[in-house]
Amino acid sequence: MKIKIIILALFATTALGVALFPSIQQAQALTTVKTHTTTIQNHRIEVVFILDTTSSMTGLIQAAKEKIWSIATTMASAEQTPDIKMGLVAFRDRGDTYVTRVLDLSEDLDSMYASLMDFEAQGGGDGPESVNQALYDAVNRISWSDDENVYKVAFLIGDAPPHMDYINDVKFPVTLEQAKRKGIVINTIQSGQNHSTTPVWQTIAQLGDGEYFQVENSGNAVAVATPFDKKLSELAASLEKTRLYYGDAEAKESQKRKNEATRKLHDELSEAALARRAIFNATASGKSNLLGKGELVEAISSGRMELDDIDRDDMPASLQALAPEEQMEIITEQARRRDKIKSDIRELSESRSLYIRQKIAAQGDASDSLDEKIYSAVKKQAKLKGLIYESESASY
């Protein structure tokens, strides 16, 4: 099978929220319940992608839709299984449909990606773009954690330098000082070979304590379809059927929207993309994306809640008329099925990974791919926050 080298792995995640603004904000109100365990703070990653969404980036953004989940799985592969939030600042230029659109940090990749399906890049074409505004918004309009132990990182991706002639524009050196005070690392990815962009991108990375990469417009990230993708996509659908939601009317409406987003992904994503998503959702870091808020099976099976903590009217409709013993029987069975499906996904994932690495070996290696460059940067930077990555290569 031919290995396509395309600029995907990082940008898959960067592009994911552009179309969402502002529709992705979802209600998160749940029934007030008693808790039975003490919450332990996990290691965390907060990553924001600052993406040029002008017409010259169209191919990159479209290609990105295939590999959104691989970069998430790579970040999830740390020994400490971090919680992952992702956000986006999409930018164009003054005079375009918008200058910036900000999507705040979220664990719900499904809902973000569902809106991405309708996104198309437009505008630009006249040289410099509003890079200064994009950087400022990324540092100041995103709800970064104040916790100094969180790995906070941004990736600036584009092919044109910033306008330095705009009035009422905060220039990037000032913004990067703010980023440093907040503990945010700024990496830069230059698409193409615009010689006026290169020195600026290098300077931004240097001032942002980050790394600079250059990739061709045609890209150089690894994407391989495998014989295991179809089965993995089917397992993903089965995994989602184990979800049962509780909560008041507002919470259930939010959960309904998440289910609709999930259905849209299954209708529109390729089998390869669905396979990558299944692999991420089966990880500990992918649990928040898989389940969302107010998922009953996890709440009960983890011991975080008990059935009598929840009002009957707030239970899933399918359980409301049942006796508590019958409710528990169904919840226990769903938990068992969920564990089995996750185990099957992990087993198939290993076979898929071996298949891909054999294909890569037959064509040479992927050491110069964007996947590996990004993984190298994350591996080095995250280590300073106590996150250890032992894998020799990125997830594909």
Helices and strands as residue ranges (DSSP letters): E 4-6, H 9-15, G 18-20, E 44-52, G 55-57, H 58-64, H 68-76, E 83-91, E 100-106, H 109-116, H 131-140, E 151-158, H 172-182, E 184-191, H 198-207, E 212-215, E 221-223, H 229-240, H 249-268, H 271-281, H 287-291, H 296-301, G 307-309, G 312-314, H 324-363, H 370-383
